[in-house]
Amino acid sequence: MTADALFSLLPLILLALTAVGLVLLIGFYRNLQLSFALAMGGLLLALVSLLPVAGVLPQQATPLLIMDSYALFFSGLTLVTALLLLPLCHEHWRRQTSLNDEFYLLFLLAVMGALVLVASNHFVSLFLGLELLSLPLVIMVGYPFKPGFTPSLEAAVKYLVLSGAASAMLLFGIALIYLHSGTLAFAPLEPGLIRLPGPQNPLLLTGLILALAGIAFKLSLVPFHFWTPDVYQGAPLPATALLATLAKGALFALLLRFYLLSEGYLIGPLVWALTLIAIASMLAGNLLALLQDNLKRLLAYSSIGHFGYLLVALLAVSQSLGTALAVEAVSYYLVAYLFSTLAAFAVLVRLSGEDREAETLEDCRGLFWRHPWLATTLTLAMLSLAGIPLTIGFVGKFYIFAAAVEESLWLVLLVVVIASGIGLFYYLRVILMMTHQDAGPESDEASAPHWSSHTVTGILVAATLWFGVYPAPLITLIRHLTLAVN
Amino acid sequence: MLSWLITLLLGGGLLAAGLGRLHPQAARWVALAVLGLALLWLLPLLGRATGGPWQPGEGAWLLLEQHAWIPRFGIQLLLGLDGLSLLLLLLTLVLGLVAVAASWWEIEQQEGFYYANLLWSLAGVVGVFTALDLFLFFFFWEVMLIPMYFLIGIWGHEARHYAAIKFFIYTQASSLLMLVGILGLAFLHQQEQGSYSFSYFDLLGSGDRSPHGFWLMLGFFIAFVVKLPAFPLHTWLPDAHTQAPTAGSIILAGVLLKTGAYGLIRFLIPLFPDSLTSFGPIAMGLGVAGILYAAVVAFAQTDLKRLIAYTSISHMGFVLLGVYAWNSLALQGAVLQMLTHGLSSAALFMLAGALQQRLHTRELSRMGGLWRYAPRIGFIALFFAMASLGMPGLGNFVAEFLVLAGSFQVNLPMTLIAALGLITAAVYALIMIQKAFHGPAPSAPALVDFDRREVTAMAVMMLGLLWMGLYPQPLIDSLGPVLDQLQRTAAVSLETVHWSQR
């Protein structure tokens, strides 16, 4: 490995060092504020280190990891998301009396897993990254540790068992793919044979479908979504937010890279499977969200729908028209989804008290008149998730439409329209609840918010509006960075 | 220039929201000042629109403004103003002032946010009437919805949540179909010319060349007729109108419905000229069906606002008929109908709102004999009912007459059936007056007659209708170049298509 290749892994190394430092710190001196500062510092350093790293790209650092500009963009996105998320976690934990410093350690490990995922072009690093991401998540879902039975414990066990099963499926799928192709690196799967009509290698297809099922499980796509609402609801808010944003975003970036490098779009049955999953996710996610009175469950189902939309952009990858628009669409939509979802979670965190999380629709009743700024933030988040103009979500939705129209995916597009129509209903319900004139519950914002979570909320609102009204700079950045994926 | 107008309204909204938190009554004055300023700024342009002789081929644009926005997709901030846009903008701002007058005492909660939403919604409408980039048009199309959704959802009547959500889902889902249509055209341009464009001027007539032209056109059509609304897609309207606060109903009926008609005239037919022949009869059929169906349903209503809402559907049927007849007479009629209906329906909704505020009911069965207690309200109601039924001398008559005269040349049977609408209009207008203002009063209501503020707002609209009814020529003149230009554009692209097919 050359020095440059080692250098290109600088963000990962920095994060690992921070994690080690945090272990030592917690071992000698427990202080939530200090642990938070250290974790923030490590993340910030890693983000800044992307700048010099950008100069030496692309680098194949060991056969497992590739640092190209695609990885750079998604590393940046992961780190920004983490930096926005960590203050929200801090806001949550500083309201608790129990000792929760280790949460930040697990958080850092999960971010490292995400960084490995977005830079992976090899099945081994895929699996490593995925486990590095999932295992800390299991513990985070089970937080805070209390004696006896808690909903978070139930959620953690559920997540552990099902996630383990999914990993096993993924591994078996990888083994079958390896049996066929003889390499664990992402490479075109059926060179030469692919354009022939007729039956394709059944082992390869089985492997692909199994691997897809494993990944679809972690992305909670229909029909592998059953764990999502329960885990979302049971987990503490910071863990839910991490699960919904960072974990899923990084994995989808990996899925896109795999799809492109393995030329999965040439394998008919795989495309069909993805189409069916996309349609089912959009419809089921949005329809089931209609029935929810719990905001965490609502966001769980809505995220199922959103990853259905993202799959539509993935399906727009094809040989004929090039991959540019689809890759851009996925990237932009992910940014939009991450920011809007984070904004929604930011409000929920701010509204929670020590013993009780704000998670039901009732908690939002009359919020407009009690906390105009929080209500505005949540409104923007909901409008953005619904894809209404002036918000970043609209440009994302526009991209999905554009990619699908370019590929003439009319049927899928019709489903997007229908699902968006259904989606409006429950997003608007949240907004209407906030406009109720009668006062709601009094138990909000028990203590004054930490300045960092204030800042994060402000940044999220500004980004949602700014990139919704003037998306050109972000588009330029995405085009500049992500199109080098091949 | 035009972007400043939109910025003024948006900024005014922010200011109203901000000041409203400090002092509740400041918001209404801000709204009044902003709208008045905008109106004063636009009025001089009316002179230019009606004045100059037009050089053929010069185009009818009074103002045109262009900035880059999202270069990746060739999306621009392209705003233009011609006679058609100008008249609709004037209508928008006048009705905006009327809406402020109507809400002056009606709104007592969260006034700052209320007037902010009112101004933002109008800003969206101004954007819709001036945008010439299809993406920008879609953008504003949605921008005007959200504040209206809040207006209905927060300050509406008893079933406001149901009505607001229904309104939003209808319009939003249909506008996504339009987005597909817009993108279809932009990609067609990319295939033909190598670059994306959403510019109106680049895409004119291109829809007919697309292999999926019909479906793209249908996407636009559904979005526009939901807004219009036309017969099978109208069911959101009675709910939204009935539940909205008075000002919401005024803006909805007076302005928002016109955006659908405007979209048909400005965008749908120039983009897809072929649809005139292939789809025209169906659209005219829907228009005629709407005229009669809504008139009959209006007659059966017992809720005053609901009755007026159905009359709106009926009147907008004439617009649909006139647009698809697509000749000078019919188009002039359609645009005049948009203006006159804007005034007359706004006035009727303001009346209904005033009655509801005073009597705490919209039920016609609980009214009756009101003329005795409030002769001013009675007279004004009679005036606008006469306008609504198309009495000669008032604008609505001129408009409907022109539409019928124009469509007579195109489709005789449709015209004959549509003319029946004038009779049904008389029935529902008179039954409304009869039930509300004549006959025995159920109990002597504590009814306060219109005050000066309300009479002024009403007088403005009455004068407007009289002017359009007695001397509509200046308006027709200012529309002339625009409508000629649109017809020429459609005709030219039609010829090219037929030529290339040959």
Interface residues (C-beta under 8 A of the other chain):
Chain A: F368 W369 P372 L383 I388 P389 L390 F394 F398 F401 A402 V405 E406 W410 L413 V416 V417 I418 S420 G421 L424 F425 L428 R429 I431 L432 T435 Q437 Y470 P471 A472 I475 T476 R479
Chain B: R21 A68 W69 I70 P71 R72 F73 Q109 Q110 F113 F135 F138 F139 E142 V143 I146 Y149 F150 G153 I154 H161 A164 I165 F168 I169 Q172 A173 L176 L177 L179 V180 L183 G184 A186 F187 H212 W215
